[in-house]
Amino acid sequence: MTDRTAPTGRTALPDATAPSRARRRGVAGWVDVRGRRLGGWAFILNRVTGLGVLFYLYLHLLVLSQLAIGPGAWDSLLKNWFLNPVFLVLDVVLLAGLLIHGLNGIRVSLVGFGLVVSRQKALLGAFGTIGAIVLLIGTLMFISHGG
């Protein structure tokens, strides 16, 4: 039966997994929310934070190029920009992105090696708790040293 008809003459329903595979292709599939489970959301978050960290690395190199101008340019940049409360909030966002990307990357690697496949939800919860604690400590340090 190449026309996918059932023996009764009716057309058989298509494979239930085919539309979901087709719908999640390409970059647009990264943020497709239909049918996502917790692991899918963690994977999307890992991709987004990875792009954010990549953006930060290029921005960091651009900022460090101010050192080539001289110490005065660096001191001015530090005093006028980086001690501003807006930049301190961005430091907290950067720390959150690094923690999410790093800890979730460890989880994905462990699952990829087949070590904790049956316990990946618990591992996601444990790494999320660790990340939240480290983020809280880091935020308090930014506040105490930034003012």
DARA-V264727 format. One record per helix or strand of 3 or more residues. SS is the DSSP state (hx for helix, st for strand). FROM is the first residue (numbers start at 1). LEN is the number of residues. If there is no record, write none. Layout:
ss=(SS/SS)
from=(FROM/FROM)
len=(LEN/LEN)
//
This chain:
ss=(hx/hx/hx/hx/hx/hx)
from=(16/27/38/71/85/117)
len=(8/5/31/12/28/30)
//
